[in-house]
Amino acid sequence: MNNLKSLFNPFCLGLALLLFSCGHSKFKIQENKHGISVDMGDMILDIQVLDESIVHVQKYLPNTSAEAKPDYVTVLKAADVAVPFKVRESKGEIKLSTESVAVMITDDGNIEYQDAEGKYLVAETNDLTYVKPGAEREVSQAFVAGDEALYGLGQYQSNILNWRGQSNRMEQFNQEIVVPFLMSTNQYGIYWHNYSVTDFNEPQHEIEFDKEKMLAFVKKQDQDLGQDAENVIKHKIEENKERNIRVTTFTPKKTGAYSFMIESDKSERMRGEIRLLIDQDTVINYKTIWVPTTHSGSKVLQAGKEYEVVLQNTGSRKMAGRLLYNEPDFNKTVFSSKKGSAIDYYFVHGKNPQQVLAKYQQLTGKSPMFAKKSYGFWQCRERYHDQEELLTNARALRKRQIPVDNIVQDWFYWPKGTKGPEWDRAKYPNPKAMADELEGLNMNLMVSVWPMVNNDPLLKKYNLLGNKMGERNHNLDFYDQGVRDRYYKMLSDSMFHFGVKSIWLDGTEPASPPSADAMTAIGQFDEVSNAYSLVVNKAMYEGKRKEYPNERVFNLTRSAYAGQQRFGATSWSGDVQATWEQFAEQIPAGLNFTMAGIPYWTHDIGGFFRDSKSMNPIYDSQYTNPEFIELLTRWFQFGAFSPIFRIHGYVSETEIWRYDQAFENTARKFIDLRYKLMPYIYSEAWKVTKNSHSLMSPLAYYYPNDKKTWDIKDQLFFGESMMVAFVTNYQQRSKTVYLPEGKWFDYWTNEQMQGNKSVEVNAPLDETPIFVKAGTILPTGPKVQYATQPTDEPMTIRIYPGKDAQYVLYLDDNESNDYEKGKYSEIEFSYNDQQNTLSINKGNDQYLNLTANPIKLKIEKVGGSAQQLMFNGQKTQVTL
């Protein structure tokens, strides 16, 4: 029998700290109320048990401690809980176990995680794990990458969905959002708790370039030019130098998928194509206006074969660019941060991705409900130039009967020469009257504001003049609680007091960031840079909840960080360009963002940079160019099935009637569909808040064991029951769609199809493929002009047969926080497929009072008949 040491019952206040050196383990162990501390000689390991499925791991050097930066992210603290756990030591291993998870510390100091039944989840590895103060990357932790898919990390424009084996730099930038939570299909997630720039799977190798191979490449291109060859070659060399094109050859030693990363300028940079070609195959191609520091891609290569490698880095001012890579047997998952005194991460276990995300939100906070109008259509453009222009378009939307709930005022509404939340009264003479008229039109007004304020009189008025991050930087130090409070007051006085309903927090990366060594209230900027958006949104949410305690908060913001979901914020994908390639990139970008634990996300339908008049030379005129209008159409379809549905564009009039009639007809069709689905969307949003579900998710979220789903980048689940695919190529009119196991219904035709296979379906320009799984109860509403419009028409409850089904319809007052006090109603539907019956029952009914206010329902079975009834809260059974 093993010599068993059990440190049990952490609730016992009389339990003293016990020190182990019993011979079986070479490490010294101390137990405390919430976990253990292990002295491993060259490293101290602290493990805290926060929940039966959540543990907090910190590693730091002896005679030091884990740096005590404010924890803005987690809400579940060890001091708030006392979770039963056991500690056993045997055969050189230490095992800490709860009811759900086991943490095994091996004799080489690594941790292996198992579930309660002993199933392997993931393990650490010493390779690339370190704490090195003063190094280029001060802390790094590696895990063994298993047979799994990995999602999350935030939002990136790399067209990568599954991060397993891929390299990426997590650094906030326009179009790039850092949320350092990683979710595995193998029943776990990892939140990397470090606010500094972090490399994921940092490349270990570099491909060098030389002039001789560049010359050979140019000569090869022009070998048949005859007498003019020398002059042409000279010209080509100069041209390639100007475009920063370099060439080499690469002979891999191993066969498999190589992960590549291009490292470029470490400064704000606009324009300049980034390309990596390997034997003329495009591996990386980044053309958009804003250029981030790194670019990622991968390609399968054969060992021993010589490949021609072409790297283009046009527009780079400070460095030619480096081409880095990892070999195919990398087989690790590594977080390496620029700053930090300790390895610091949280391990989260769940039986499936839904449970993992739910546990992660238990750790970092749940997402509150938005007002129902937030889930409607958002009319936005850059920009309305004055009060009358905005109101004229708002009136036109209502006159043309285009359903809409929100209209947006973008920047430059402030006095000329300034930047900050203050109205230019020459252009906006009466902001309150503007907001009041919009309210009369049943529209909410959202206004763009920035954490970057260049308005000294305004800053002086609110005692913010000395709170910028650096002498020549206009971003305010939101790491300071006093700054957060005073900024909110400044914004509220100029916005909320005039009737503005929502705030668009632009540039929260921050845009034009301060220098790395600029001091903030909690340390140097490069130590905390990735968390800036979090504290900006924290200021807005907490300020408004305090001043308007019964009004739901909705903010739109260009960046995010872990935990930001609890601050009533939606992020969008930044200033993307109108190209088919970048449109396709938006889908995996959004899916990884929601899998990082922040459920609300959106994008500029049609792209921000649209045509030659808006910094995009690809299209001459967005209003008449047939290819752009088709791109806009396909993008609009994606927008209708995104958590927030919003059109936008630079130097653009984005109202749907500005384009041809065919586009307007299709746009109307999808706006109507969005509003028809509003009962479903709002009920799914309640699941987001109540149960930490996702409103938009990759197929692997529901089918993690189906490997065919792992890399599908152009399909998604919208809520729990609807699966949507998107066309991302010009003039494509059919689509290959993968149907997971079970039976599926084509939403448009009601045709039933068997799953676990790919099918080719029609995709005319005015449709996108939509499937509903058998065993679905789908609530839909009548045609309306805004989300909360009263109507006497019944709500339709549509049953897709083939399997038993349940659904809970959610109802509340659509805008207050009374739902937090239980003032909401639920109607529970249960369908028995064999008996062909639908049971209707009352759940919580603290809002509607169904007995006094019965609801009109139309029950409809696909392929069957329909019937109407009034449901008054009494249990009802309907035979279909």
Helices and strands as residue ranges (DSSP letters): E 19-20, E 28-32, E 35-39, E 44-51, E 54-60, G 78-80, E 86-90, E 93-97, E 101-105, E 111-115, E 120-131, E 139-144, E 150-155, E 168-170, E 177-184, E 188-192, E 198-200, E 205-207, H 211-221, G 226-228, H 229-242, E 245-250, E 256-263, E 274-278, E 281-286, E 294-301, E 307-313, E 322-326, E 332-337, E 342-349, H 353-364, G 372-375, E 377-379, H 387-399, E 406-409, H 431-440, E 444-449, H 456-461, H 481-494, G 496-498, E 502-505, E 519-520, E 523-524, H 525-528, G 529-531, H 532-547, E 555-557, G 564-567, E 569-572, H 580-595, E 601-602, G 612-614, H 626-640, E 645-647, G 656-658, H 661-676, H 678-691, E 696-697, G 699-701, G 707-709, E 715-718, E 722-725, E 734-739, E 743-746, E 752-754, E 757-762, E 770-773, E 776-780, E 795-800, E 805-811, G 818-821, E 825-832, E 837-845, E 855-861, E 866-871, E 876-879
